Amino acid sequence: MKILIMGAGKMGSFFIDLLSFDHEVAVYEKDPKRMRFTYNCQRFTKLEEVKGFTPELVINAVTVKNTLSAFCEILPYLSSDCIISDIASVKTGLKAFYEQSGHPYVSSHPMFGPTFANLNQLSEENAIIISEGDRTGRIFFKDLYRRLGLNIYEYTFQEHDETVAYSLSIPFVSTFVFAAVMKHQDAPGTTFKRHMQIAKGVLNEDDYLLQEILFNPYTNGQVAKIREELKLLMDIIEHKDAEAMKAFLARIRGHLKEELG
């Protein structure tokens, strides 16, 4: 296929490397400096070049904040049968946009990023493919993610947002609270160092991405659960209630039964 990647950031570059030996790949990036380390692909900085390339598939890998505006910018330069796609972790507004775009579309979410994941070993990572949209596009991404060894799940747009509210909002909020109350440790313990590593990775993400994940309409309910559990734990600590503490630990170990083996 002739595939155009929009954006030469971390994920855009990852997809260029992944696809360029099996497909004819081009990248569109306004900042030429970001394309310095891309190879085996055509490099475009002007929309007229995109029109001449006539891609069959566009993968929008720009930042979440610019996903919709980037689509609007490039659509006039695409043929009507070109499949448009995104890999955004936040799908707000995308369903409505796709349905009025006039293009076949596919939406997916590789639930890993260069911050934490080992891109050479992805067998423990997951990907979501939105069940709505073009069948050919879904098959393409399903085959691609399967070759990477990813665990693949198919959700609707709504189910995706509900899943993200749980799988990202809870750890993000927990990390924010940790970072908000922490202070420098000259001799940090192992657990502290691990939490610090996670906090550094999360806080290096784009501010808009973090904001949109937390502003997901399904996030409030998840954060409310954190507040309820924290209130319970504070009450146990305040009263030094050993029996309640034992019961609390037993309950949360039960939640992690599968993960703990």
C-alpha positions, 0 to 999 in steps of 0.5 A: 500500500501507499501509506502516509504517516502524519507526524514524525514524533515518537509514534509516527517514527515507530510506524514509519520504521515498522511499515517502510519495508513492506509498503511505500511510505511517506511522512508529512511533517511541517518541521523538517528537523523532526525528520532527520532520523527517518529513513526508507520513506519519502519526506513531505513538508508541503500538502501539495506533495501529499496530493502527488503521492496519492496515499491509500491509507493515512495514519494520523500520528500527530499529538492528541491536541492536533489530531482533528485539525491535522485531518481537516488540513489534509482531507482536501488533498486526499482521494475520496477512497483513501482510508483515514486513521488515527492512533490517538489515546483520546477519541473525543470528537473522532466518531462524529468527525469520521462519519461526516468526513466522506472517507472510509476510516479506521481508529485504533489505540496501541496502548503502549508508548516509547516512554515505558514499552520495549518496542522490540518486545510487545507481547505483554502490551495491548491494542484496541481497534475500534469496531466501527469503521471500514472493514479493510482498515480494521483488517490491516491494523489487526494483521499489523498488531498481530505481527507485533505480538500485541493482545488485540481487543475490539471496542466501540468508541464508547467502550474505548473511552470507558476502558481508557477512563479506567486503565489510564485515569486511575494510574495517572491520578495516583501518580499525580497525587504521589508527585504532589506530596513527595519530597526529595529523598537522599536515600530513597527505597526501592518502592519510592524509586519505582514510583518516581520512575513512573511519575517521571514518565507520566509527567513527560507526556504532553499536557494536553494528552494528560488533560484530555484523559482526565477530562474523559466523561467517564473519569469522574466515576473512577476518581470518586472510587479513589477518593472513597478508598482513600477516605476508608484507609485514612480512617483505618490509619487514624484509629490504628485499627489492626483488624480493619487494616488486615481486612483491607489488605486481604480485599485488595490482594483479592483484587490482584489475585490473578496478577499476584499468581 
